[in-house]
Amino acid sequence: MSVSDSMIVHIQDAKSPKQAWDTLVKMYNTNTQARKMQLKQELHNLQKNKMNISDYFIKVKNLADALASIGAPVDDEDLVVVTLNGLGKDYSHFRTSIAVRKTFPNFQDLITLFISEKMRVVGTSSKGGSQESVFYSNSSRGRGAKTSFRSRHGNSHGGHHQHEG
């Protein structure tokens, strides 16, 4: 094992290899805790604002994955709540429709429900050429955007979903 030059400063006064190791572990844990707090805050404050919806869902998923990678996985129900809260006023009807369901969807099902709802709305309006409609049409083709999201357990939720409610 080797220690980078930048780390030597922190362990040069250690009296034993164990003491040096303990110092490095403490530094890593402190940095991890700070990173965890920063990522949690970023996730909870994330707003869709002017992002297109696919970028928003990807950003949410990336933050959740980053938290999981440092040992702080986000509960799927919490991820859905945070995602819905960040959508903004324009999506209040969608949030309400999710809230009154018999079963609360997981994150992947939320994306599928959102795509279905937007395709229904786009299909009934004259604004079928919006930037977001490209996402919906692409995600319904084979292995498009909606199948690129993976659950915490690494399972792909491809084209077949079972919905309750």
N, C-alpha and C positions, 0 to 999 in steps of 0.2 A: 504494500500500500504506500502511496506517496501523498504528500501534503503540498498544496500549491503555495507559492511564495506569499500570496496575500493572507494565507491562514497562519503562517509561521509566527507572525507578530503576536497572534492571540495565544499561542501555546509555547512560546520560547521560554517562559519562566516555569513551565510545568516540571515537577520533581520526578514524575514517572510517566510511562506511556499511558497508564490508566487515567492519570490526572489530565494529560493532554487530550485523550479521547473524551473524557467527561466534559471538558471545556468545549470541544467541537460539537458534541451532542447538544449541550446547552445552547450554543449559538444557533445551531440548526433549528432546534425547537422554538427559540425566540423568533427567528425569521419565519418559520412556518406559521406560528400563531399570528404574527403581523399580517402575513399573506392571507391567511384564512379570514381574518377580520376585514381586510380590504376587499376580498372577493365576495364575502357575504354582503357587505355594504353595497358593493356595485350591483349585485344581483337584486337586492331588495329595492334599490333606487332606480333600476333600469326602467326606462319608459320608451315605448315605441316611437313616439313623436313623429318625425318625418321619415323614419326608416321604413323600407318596404317590409312587408310581413315576413317574408322568408329570411331576411337579414335579422329581423327581431327574434324569430324562433331560434335561429342558429346562434345568436349572441347569448340567449338564455341557456341553451344547451351547452355551449362552450364554457360558460361560467360554472354551471353545475358540474361539468366534467372536470374542470380545474379544481374545484373544491373536493371532489371525490379523489382526485389524484394525490391530494395531501392529507387524506384520511378524514375528510369531513363531508361525506356524501349528503346530498340534499334529498330528503324524503320526497317521493314522487308527488304526493298530495300538496306539499309545500311548494314544489316547483310549479304545479298547475295554478295555485293561488297567486304566486308571485307573477307568473306569466299573464294571468287574467288582469291583475291589478295594473300592470304596466301598459295595457292596451289603450287606455284612455277613454274619454267620453264617447267617441265615435262607435265604440264597441259595447256600449252598455247593454244593448238587447242581447248580444251574444253571451255576455257574462251572466245575465239573468237566466238565460235558457240553460246554461250549465249549472247554475246554483239550484234550479228547481228539479233537476234530474233525480231519479231514484238512486242512481249510482254515480259516484264522482269519477270522472274519467282519469286515466293516467295521462302522462304528458304526451305520449305518442297518439293516444286516442283524441286528445284535445286538438292536436294538429289536424288529424283526419276530420274531426267534426268541424273545425274552422274552415278547412278547404271545402268540405261539402256545403257548408252554409254560404261561403263566398261564391261558389259556383252556382248555387241556386239564385243568389241575389244578382250576380252578373248575368245569368241567363234570363232574368226577368227585367233587367234594365237595359238601356241603350248604351251603357258605358262598358261594353265588352272588351275594349282595347286598352284598358288601364295597365299600368306597369305591374300591378299585382296579379292581373289575370294571366300574365305570362307564367308566373310561378304556379298558378293552379293548373294550367294546361300542361306544363312540363311535369308537374308532380303526379299527374295521372298517367303518364307514359312509363310503363315498365318500372325501372328502378330510378325514379326521379327523386326530387328533393324530399318528398315525405318519407321515403324509405331510407334516407341516409341517417335519420336520427336513430339512435340505439338506446335501449334502456340501460339502467345502471348495471344490469347483469350481462350486457353485451349481446343480448338477443335482438335480432333484427325483427321488427314488426313490419313485414312486407305488405303485400297487397291485400291480405285477407284479415279482416278485423271483425270481432264479434262485439256488438254494441248491445247494452242492456238499457232499458228505460224507454 
